């Protein structure tokens, strides 16, 4: 069975590099074959992972051949799966350079990298991105816009997934979101407070759970 991500990414020059490095045979066994491609439709694990993310990196290519990588962020789950081959997100107002939007006008190919630093997990996707108007009352706008998020949506970005692949955790630094750290600290403080209350109850009024030290004569 072939692998949709490898079918796109493993160009002749990439295969030549793999051959020189000694990894070509292993990838040929694992990623290439005559059966229908795998990894062209998102499964349950991919959909769950995508729904939990608050940001990702988006790469486009200009008409002069230069790549451009941009960080895209929003509330958790702002990158939404419309089905097992289609992702979409609201494009919020930023610095108005519009480099990605301009690149997409001449080349709709994109690459997305989603990172979970806490668990050291990385998902790569290749696809084609269509820029769409975001009318306030249409179904796409209702699906993508979070009224509680304080930002101005300008357009919808719809990605048709062509292939995806999971990366190994090697070299991914461990990082935690501030809210996750605060939640852990709050839980610790609550546990400490509960233990202190239990110790106070065991001691009784004016008492002490520890034995009194001997008094000097």
C-alpha positions in Angstrom: 0.0 0.0 0.0 1.4 3.4 -0.9 1.5 6.4 1.4 -0.2 9.6 0.2 2.2 11.9 2.0 5.3 10.0 0.6 3.8 9.9 -2.8 3.9 13.7 -2.8 7.0 14.4 -0.7 9.3 11.7 -2.0 10.4 13.3 -5.2 13.3 11.8 -7.3 15.8 14.2 -5.6 14.4 13.2 -2.2 14.7 9.5 -3.0 18.3 10.1 -4.2 19.1 11.7 -0.9 17.6 8.8 1.0 19.6 6.4 -1.1 22.8 8.2 -0.2 21.8 8.2 3.5 20.9 4.6 3.6 17.2 5.0 4.4 15.8 4.5 0.8 15.1 0.7 1.2 13.3 1.0 4.5 11.0 3.8 3.2 10.4 1.9 0.0 9.1 -1.1 2.0 7.0 1.0 4.4 5.7 3.8 2.2 5.4 2.5 -1.4 3.4 -0.1 -3.1 0.8 -0.8 -5.8 -2.3 -0.8 -3.5 -4.5 2.3 -3.0 -2.9 5.1 -1.0 -3.2 5.3 2.8 -2.9 8.5 4.9 -5.0 10.5 2.4 -8.1 10.6 4.7 -8.0 11.8 8.4 -8.8 9.1 10.9 -10.1 9.4 14.5 -6.6 10.0 16.0 -5.9 12.8 13.5 -9.2 14.5 14.0 -8.9 14.3 17.8 -5.4 15.8 17.6 -6.4 18.6 15.3 -9.4 19.6 17.5 -7.1 20.0 20.5 -4.6 22.4 18.9 -4.5 26.1 19.5 -1.9 26.9 16.7 -0.1 25.5 13.7 2.5 26.5 11.1 1.4 27.2 7.5 3.8 27.1 4.6 3.1 28.6 1.2 5.2 29.2 -1.9 5.4 32.5 -3.9 5.4 32.8 -7.7 9.1 33.4 -7.5 9.6 30.1 -5.7 10.3 31.4 -2.2 8.7 29.5 0.7 6.9 31.4 3.5 6.1 29.9 6.9 3.5 31.6 9.1 2.2 30.8 12.5 -1.6 30.7 12.8 -3.3 30.7 16.2 -6.7 31.0 17.8 -8.9 29.4 20.4 -8.5 25.7 21.0 -10.1 23.8 18.1 -10.1 26.8 15.7 -8.8 24.6 13.0 -11.9 22.5 12.3 -12.4 19.3 10.3 -15.4 19.6 8.0 -14.9 16.0 6.9 -12.1 13.5 6.7 -10.4 15.3 3.9 -11.3 19.0 4.6 -10.0 21.4 7.2 -11.0 25.0 7.6 -10.2 28.0 9.8 -11.1 31.6 10.1 -8.3 34.0 9.0 -8.2 36.8 11.6 -7.0 40.3 11.0 -3.2 40.7 11.6 -0.5 42.9 10.3 -2.0 43.1 6.8 1.1 41.9 4.9 -1.1 39.2 3.3 1.9 37.2 2.1 0.2 33.9 2.5 -3.0 35.1 0.8 -1.0 36.5 -2.0 1.0 33.3 -2.5 -2.2 31.3 -2.5 -3.5 33.4 -5.4 -0.9 31.8 -7.7 -0.1 28.5 -5.9 -2.7 26.7 -3.7 -0.3 24.1 -2.4 0.3 24.3 1.4 2.0 22.4 4.2 0.7 22.4 7.8 2.7 21.4 10.9 0.7 20.9 14.1 2.8 20.6 17.3 1.9 19.3 20.7 5.0 20.2 22.7 3.7 18.8 26.0 3.4 15.3 24.6 6.1 15.8 22.0 3.8 14.9 19.0 3.9 16.4 15.5 1.5 16.0 12.6 2.4 17.1 9.1 -0.2 17.7 6.4 0.0 18.5 2.7 -2.9 19.9 0.8 -4.5 22.6 -1.3 -5.9 25.7 0.2 -8.8 27.8 -1.1 -9.4 31.3 0.2 -13.2 32.1 0.6 -15.2 35.1 1.6 -16.7 34.8 5.1 -20.2 36.2 5.0 -21.5 36.5 8.6 -24.6 34.5 8.1 -23.4 31.6 6.0 -22.9 28.1 7.4 -19.1 28.2 7.1 -18.9 31.4 9.1 -21.1 29.9 11.8 -18.9 26.8 11.9 -15.6 28.7 12.1 -16.1 31.9 14.1 -15.9 31.8 17.9 -17.9 34.8 19.2 -15.9 34.7 22.4 -12.6 35.1 20.6 -11.5 38.8 20.6 -10.3 39.1 17.0 -11.8 40.2 13.6 -12.3 37.4 11.1 -11.6 38.4 7.5 -11.9 35.3 5.4 -12.2 31.5 5.5 -9.3 29.2 4.6 -10.3 25.8 3.4 -7.7 23.0 3.1 -8.3 19.9 1.1 -5.9 17.3 2.6 -3.8 15.4 0.1 -1.7 13.4 2.6 -0.4 13.4 6.2 2.2 11.8 8.3 3.1 11.7 12.0 6.7 12.6 13.0 8.7 10.9 15.7 9.2 12.9 19.0 13.0 13.2 18.5 14.3 16.7 19.1 10.9 18.2 20.0 11.4 20.3 23.2 8.9 19.8 26.1 6.8 22.9 26.6 3.6 23.5 28.5 0.8 26.1 28.0 0.6 28.7 30.8 -3.0 27.6 31.6 -1.9 24.0 31.9 0.9 25.0 34.3 -1.5 27.2 36.3 -4.0 24.3 36.5 -1.4 22.0 37.9 -0.3 24.6 40.5 -3.9 25.2 41.5 -4.4 21.4 42.0 -1.2 21.2 44.0 -2.3 24.1 46.2 -5.8 22.5 46.7 -4.1 19.3 47.7 -1.8 21.1 50.2 -4.8 22.9 51.7 -6.7 19.7 52.1 -3.8 18.0 53.8 -3.3 20.9 56.2 -7.0 20.8 57.1 -6.7 17.1 57.9 -3.7 17.7 60.1 -5.5 20.5 61.9 -8.5 18.2 62.5 -6.3 15.4 63.8 -4.6 17.8 66.2 -7.9 19.0 67.7 -8.6 22.4 69.2 -5.3 23.9 70.4 -3.6 20.6 69.9 -0.6 19.4 68.0 -0.2 16.1 66.1 3.5 16.1 66.9 4.8 15.1 70.3 5.9 18.1 72.5 9.7 18.3 72.8 11.0 17.7 76.4 11.3 20.9 78.5 14.7 21.8 80.0 14.8 21.4 83.8 
